[in-house]
Amino acid sequence: MNFSNVPKELSHLNVFLRCASDHSAKDPTITYYCLLHAFQKGLSMIQKSPPIKAFLTTLMDKLEELKRSNSNCEEIANETVGIPYVEQYALKLFDAAYQRDINSDFGPYV
């Protein structure tokens, strides 16, 4: 997943786009919700220039593509199931980071 054309007004979304990119091969549900959050944050901007609109359109197309290609995935199809999935994933990630902290393992990856 390449998001090199992010308008500078939307640079605050890079953390979510990077997370989506990092998970694209291993967890489409996390990818979907990272992109959805980035899209919703971008959509809430008051001033939408043509580059912002173009980027958000591309992001929306990617979301629709993910939804179509994972139509059998209940977590993506149903937000009521998806949000708890993302919360559980976050808790698992925080627990892994905590365990590394306890073990004084301060490497760059969790």
mmCIF file of the C-alpha atoms, coordinates in Angstrom:
data_MODEL
# 
_entry.id   MODEL 
# 
loop_
_atom_site.group_PDB 
_atom_site.id 
_atom_site.type_symbol 
_atom_site.label_atom_id 
_atom_site.label_alt_id 
_atom_site.label_comp_id 
_atom_site.label_asym_id 
_atom_site.label_entity_id 
_atom_site.label_seq_id 
_atom_site.pdbx_PDB_ins_code 
_atom_site.Cartn_x 
_atom_site.Cartn_y 
_atom_site.Cartn_z 
_atom_site.occupancy 
_atom_site.B_iso_or_equiv 
_atom_site.pdbx_formal_charge 
_atom_site.auth_seq_id 
_atom_site.auth_comp_id 
_atom_site.auth_asym_id 
_atom_site.auth_atom_id 
_atom_site.pdbx_PDB_model_num 
ATOM 1   C CA . MET A 1 1   ? 0.000   0.000   0.000  1.00 0.00 ? 1   MET A CA 1 
ATOM 2   C CA . ASN A 1 2   ? 1.487   3.296   -1.061 1.00 0.00 ? 2   ASN A CA 1 
ATOM 3   C CA . PHE A 1 3   ? 0.316   6.609   0.364  1.00 0.00 ? 3   PHE A CA 1 
ATOM 4   C CA . SER A 1 4   ? 3.066   8.860   -0.929 1.00 0.00 ? 4   SER A CA 1 
ATOM 5   C CA . ASN A 1 5   ? 0.612   11.432  -2.304 1.00 0.00 ? 5   ASN A CA 1 
ATOM 6   C CA . VAL A 1 6   ? -0.827  12.546  1.055  1.00 0.00 ? 6   VAL A CA 1 
ATOM 7   C CA . PRO A 1 7   ? -1.533  16.293  0.955  1.00 0.00 ? 7   PRO A CA 1 
ATOM 8   C CA . LYS A 1 8   ? 0.423   18.190  3.604  1.00 0.00 ? 8   LYS A CA 1 
ATOM 9   C CA . GLU A 1 9   ? -2.856  19.326  5.208  1.00 0.00 ? 9   GLU A CA 1 
ATOM 10  C CA . LEU A 1 10  ? -3.537  15.645  5.932  1.00 0.00 ? 10  LEU A CA 1 
ATOM 11  C CA . SER A 1 11  ? -0.062  14.719  7.150  1.00 0.00 ? 11  SER A CA 1 
ATOM 12  C CA . HIS A 1 12  ? -1.506  14.071  10.626 1.00 0.00 ? 12  HIS A CA 1 
ATOM 13  C CA . LEU A 1 13  ? -3.143  10.973  9.103  1.00 0.00 ? 13  LEU A CA 1 
ATOM 14  C CA . ASN A 1 14  ? 0.199   9.380   8.202  1.00 0.00 ? 14  ASN A CA 1 
ATOM 15  C CA . VAL A 1 15  ? 0.343   7.377   11.433 1.00 0.00 ? 15  VAL A CA 1 
ATOM 16  C CA . PHE A 1 16  ? -2.953  5.629   10.559 1.00 0.00 ? 16  PHE A CA 1 
ATOM 17  C CA . LEU A 1 17  ? -1.953  5.151   6.931  1.00 0.00 ? 17  LEU A CA 1 
ATOM 18  C CA . ARG A 1 18  ? 1.387   3.658   7.997  1.00 0.00 ? 18  ARG A CA 1 
ATOM 19  C CA . CYS A 1 19  ? -0.382  1.301   10.401 1.00 0.00 ? 19  CYS A CA 1 
ATOM 20  C CA . ALA A 1 20  ? -2.754  0.242   7.604  1.00 0.00 ? 20  ALA A CA 1 
ATOM 21  C CA . SER A 1 21  ? 0.183   -0.369  5.309  1.00 0.00 ? 21  SER A CA 1 
ATOM 22  C CA . ASP A 1 22  ? 2.043   -2.376  7.964  1.00 0.00 ? 22  ASP A CA 1 
ATOM 23  C CA . HIS A 1 23  ? -0.969  -4.646  8.501  1.00 0.00 ? 23  HIS A CA 1 
ATOM 24  C CA . SER A 1 24  ? -2.121  -4.975  4.893  1.00 0.00 ? 24  SER A CA 1 
ATOM 25  C CA . ALA A 1 25  ? -0.577  -8.422  4.402  1.00 0.00 ? 25  ALA A CA 1 
ATOM 26  C CA . LYS A 1 26  ? -1.413  -9.904  7.793  1.00 0.00 ? 26  LYS A CA 1 
ATOM 27  C CA . ASP A 1 27  ? -4.700  -8.428  9.023  1.00 0.00 ? 27  ASP A CA 1 
ATOM 28  C CA . PRO A 1 28  ? -7.207  -6.865  6.609  1.00 0.00 ? 28  PRO A CA 1 
ATOM 29  C CA . THR A 1 29  ? -9.535  -5.916  9.479  1.00 0.00 ? 29  THR A CA 1 
ATOM 30  C CA . ILE A 1 30  ? -6.928  -3.704  11.155 1.00 0.00 ? 30  ILE A CA 1 
ATOM 31  C CA . THR A 1 31  ? -6.010  -2.290  7.743  1.00 0.00 ? 31  THR A CA 1 
ATOM 32  C CA . TYR A 1 32  ? -9.650  -1.471  7.030  1.00 0.00 ? 32  TYR A CA 1 
ATOM 33  C CA . TYR A 1 33  ? -10.266 0.301   10.334 1.00 0.00 ? 33  TYR A CA 1 
ATOM 34  C CA . CYS A 1 34  ? -7.015  2.291   10.145 1.00 0.00 ? 34  CYS A CA 1 
ATOM 35  C CA . LEU A 1 35  ? -8.006  3.498   6.674  1.00 0.00 ? 35  LEU A CA 1 
ATOM 36  C CA . LEU A 1 36  ? -11.573 4.171   7.800  1.00 0.00 ? 36  LEU A CA 1 
ATOM 37  C CA . HIS A 1 37  ? -10.340 6.282   10.710 1.00 0.00 ? 37  HIS A CA 1 
ATOM 38  C CA . ALA A 1 38  ? -7.990  8.217   8.424  1.00 0.00 ? 38  ALA A CA 1 
ATOM 39  C CA . PHE A 1 39  ? -10.832 8.768   5.949  1.00 0.00 ? 39  PHE A CA 1 
ATOM 40  C CA . GLN A 1 40  ? -13.222 9.993   8.650  1.00 0.00 ? 40  GLN A CA 1 
ATOM 41  C CA . LYS A 1 41  ? -10.602 12.365  10.083 1.00 0.00 ? 41  LYS A CA 1 
ATOM 42  C CA . GLY A 1 42  ? -9.834  13.722  6.614  1.00 0.00 ? 42  GLY A CA 1 
ATOM 43  C CA . LEU A 1 43  ? -13.505 14.093  5.801  1.00 0.00 ? 43  LEU A CA 1 
ATOM 44  C CA . SER A 1 44  ? -14.047 16.203  8.911  1.00 0.00 ? 44  SER A CA 1 
ATOM 45  C CA . MET A 1 45  ? -11.690 18.915  7.631  1.00 0.00 ? 45  MET A CA 1 
ATOM 46  C CA . ILE A 1 46  ? -13.581 22.115  6.989  1.00 0.00 ? 46  ILE A CA 1 
ATOM 47  C CA . GLN A 1 47  ? -11.548 23.274  3.983  1.00 0.00 ? 47  GLN A CA 1 
ATOM 48  C CA . LYS A 1 48  ? -11.326 20.619  1.289  1.00 0.00 ? 48  LYS A CA 1 
ATOM 49  C CA . SER A 1 49  ? -8.975  21.602  -1.516 1.00 0.00 ? 49  SER A CA 1 
ATOM 50  C CA . PRO A 1 50  ? -8.893  19.592  -4.773 1.00 0.00 ? 50  PRO A CA 1 
ATOM 51  C CA . PRO A 1 51  ? -5.811  17.589  -3.624 1.00 0.00 ? 51  PRO A CA 1 
ATOM 52  C CA . ILE A 1 52  ? -7.584  16.703  -0.355 1.00 0.00 ? 52  ILE A CA 1 
ATOM 53  C CA . LYS A 1 53  ? -10.737 15.649  -2.216 1.00 0.00 ? 53  LYS A CA 1 
ATOM 54  C CA . ALA A 1 54  ? -8.685  13.555  -4.647 1.00 0.00 ? 54  ALA A CA 1 
ATOM 55  C CA . PHE A 1 55  ? -6.825  11.835  -1.827 1.00 0.00 ? 55  PHE A CA 1 
ATOM 56  C CA . LEU A 1 56  ? -10.019 11.127  0.129  1.00 0.00 ? 56  LEU A CA 1 
ATOM 57  C CA . THR A 1 57  ? -11.629 9.718   -3.019 1.00 0.00 ? 57  THR A CA 1 
ATOM 58  C CA . THR A 1 58  ? -8.664  7.375   -3.462 1.00 0.00 ? 58  THR A CA 1 
ATOM 59  C CA . LEU A 1 59  ? -8.926  6.370   0.186  1.00 0.00 ? 59  LEU A CA 1 
ATOM 60  C CA . MET A 1 60  ? -12.658 5.738   -0.162 1.00 0.00 ? 60  MET A CA 1 
ATOM 61  C CA . ASP A 1 61  ? -12.016 3.573   -3.235 1.00 0.00 ? 61  ASP A CA 1 
ATOM 62  C CA . LYS A 1 62  ? -9.455  1.552   -1.273 1.00 0.00 ? 62  LYS A CA 1 
ATOM 63  C CA . LEU A 1 63  ? -11.955 1.079   1.577  1.00 0.00 ? 63  LEU A CA 1 
ATOM 64  C CA . GLU A 1 64  ? -14.606 -0.153  -0.852 1.00 0.00 ? 64  GLU A CA 1 
ATOM 65  C CA . GLU A 1 65  ? -12.090 -2.496  -2.479 1.00 0.00 ? 65  GLU A CA 1 
ATOM 66  C CA . LEU A 1 66  ? -11.135 -3.923  0.931  1.00 0.00 ? 66  LEU A CA 1 
ATOM 67  C CA . LYS A 1 67  ? -14.792 -4.356  1.841  1.00 0.00 ? 67  LYS A CA 1 
ATOM 68  C CA . ARG A 1 68  ? -15.526 -6.167  -1.438 1.00 0.00 ? 68  ARG A CA 1 
ATOM 69  C CA . SER A 1 69  ? -12.476 -8.429  -1.286 1.00 0.00 ? 69  SER A CA 1 
ATOM 70  C CA . ASN A 1 70  ? -13.219 -9.355  2.347  1.00 0.00 ? 70  ASN A CA 1 
ATOM 71  C CA . SER A 1 71  ? -16.998 -9.654  2.076  1.00 0.00 ? 71  SER A CA 1 
ATOM 72  C CA . ASN A 1 72  ? -16.930 -12.854 4.135  1.00 0.00 ? 72  ASN A CA 1 
ATOM 73  C CA . CYS A 1 73  ? -15.143 -11.094 7.016  1.00 0.00 ? 73  CYS A CA 1 
ATOM 74  C CA . GLU A 1 74  ? -17.752 -10.277 9.666  1.00 0.00 ? 74  GLU A CA 1 
ATOM 75  C CA . GLU A 1 75  ? -15.430 -7.771  11.387 1.00 0.00 ? 75  GLU A CA 1 
ATOM 76  C CA . ILE A 1 76  ? -15.296 -5.624  8.246  1.00 0.00 ? 76  ILE A CA 1 
ATOM 77  C CA . ALA A 1 77  ? -18.912 -6.103  7.170  1.00 0.00 ? 77  ALA A CA 1 
ATOM 78  C CA . ASN A 1 78  ? -20.341 -5.307  10.606 1.00 0.00 ? 78  ASN A CA 1 
ATOM 79  C CA . GLU A 1 79  ? -18.902 -2.442  12.657 1.00 0.00 ? 79  GLU A CA 1 
ATOM 80  C CA . THR A 1 80  ? -20.539 -3.812  15.815 1.00 0.00 ? 80  THR A CA 1 
ATOM 81  C CA . VAL A 1 81  ? -18.263 -6.843  15.496 1.00 0.00 ? 81  VAL A CA 1 
ATOM 82  C CA . GLY A 1 82  ? -15.294 -4.928  14.072 1.00 0.00 ? 82  GLY A CA 1 
ATOM 83  C CA . ILE A 1 83  ? -14.793 -2.338  16.805 1.00 0.00 ? 83  ILE A CA 1 
ATOM 84  C CA . PRO A 1 84  ? -14.388 -4.928  19.604 1.00 0.00 ? 84  PRO A CA 1 
ATOM 85  C CA . TYR A 1 85  ? -11.958 -6.814  17.335 1.00 0.00 ? 85  TYR A CA 1 
ATOM 86  C CA . VAL A 1 86  ? -9.819  -3.682  16.978 1.00 0.00 ? 86  VAL A CA 1 
ATOM 87  C CA . GLU A 1 87  ? -10.009 -3.038  20.735 1.00 0.00 ? 87  GLU A CA 1 
ATOM 88  C CA . GLN A 1 88  ? -8.856  -6.603  21.466 1.00 0.00 ? 88  GLN A CA 1 
ATOM 89  C CA . TYR A 1 89  ? -6.010  -6.211  18.987 1.00 0.00 ? 89  TYR A CA 1 
ATOM 90  C CA . ALA A 1 90  ? -4.940  -2.964  20.679 1.00 0.00 ? 90  ALA A CA 1 
ATOM 91  C CA . LEU A 1 91  ? -5.015  -4.622  24.106 1.00 0.00 ? 91  LEU A CA 1 
ATOM 92  C CA . LYS A 1 92  ? -2.903  -7.492  22.779 1.00 0.00 ? 92  LYS A CA 1 
ATOM 93  C CA . LEU A 1 93  ? -0.424  -4.994  21.317 1.00 0.00 ? 93  LEU A CA 1 
ATOM 94  C CA . PHE A 1 94  ? -0.208  -3.010  24.567 1.00 0.00 ? 94  PHE A CA 1 
ATOM 95  C CA . ASP A 1 95  ? 0.278   -6.228  26.528 1.00 0.00 ? 95  ASP A CA 1 
ATOM 96  C CA . ALA A 1 96  ? 3.144   -7.271  24.234 1.00 0.00 ? 96  ALA A CA 1 
ATOM 97  C CA . ALA A 1 97  ? 4.751   -3.842  24.685 1.00 0.00 ? 97  ALA A CA 1 
ATOM 98  C CA . TYR A 1 98  ? 4.289   -4.062  28.452 1.00 0.00 ? 98  TYR A CA 1 
ATOM 99  C CA . GLN A 1 99  ? 5.905   -7.500  28.575 1.00 0.00 ? 99  GLN A CA 1 
ATOM 100 C CA . ARG A 1 100 ? 8.871   -6.195  26.594 1.00 0.00 ? 100 ARG A CA 1 
ATOM 101 C CA . ASP A 1 101 ? 9.150   -3.273  29.003 1.00 0.00 ? 101 ASP A CA 1 
ATOM 102 C CA . ILE A 1 102 ? 9.117   -5.600  32.017 1.00 0.00 ? 102 ILE A CA 1 
ATOM 103 C CA . ASN A 1 103 ? 11.869  -7.681  30.393 1.00 0.00 ? 103 ASN A CA 1 
ATOM 104 C CA . SER A 1 104 ? 13.911  -4.528  29.626 1.00 0.00 ? 104 SER A CA 1 
ATOM 105 C CA . ASP A 1 105 ? 13.674  -5.284  25.911 1.00 0.00 ? 105 ASP A CA 1 
ATOM 106 C CA . PHE A 1 106 ? 13.744  -1.792  24.451 1.00 0.00 ? 106 PHE A CA 1 
ATOM 107 C CA . GLY A 1 107 ? 14.106  -2.675  20.770 1.00 0.00 ? 107 GLY A CA 1 
ATOM 108 C CA . PRO A 1 108 ? 12.228  -0.755  18.101 1.00 0.00 ? 108 PRO A CA 1 
ATOM 109 C CA . TYR A 1 109 ? 9.584   -3.404  17.336 1.00 0.00 ? 109 TYR A CA 1 
ATOM 110 C CA . VAL A 1 110 ? 6.673   -4.760  19.349 1.00 0.00 ? 110 VAL A CA 1 
# 
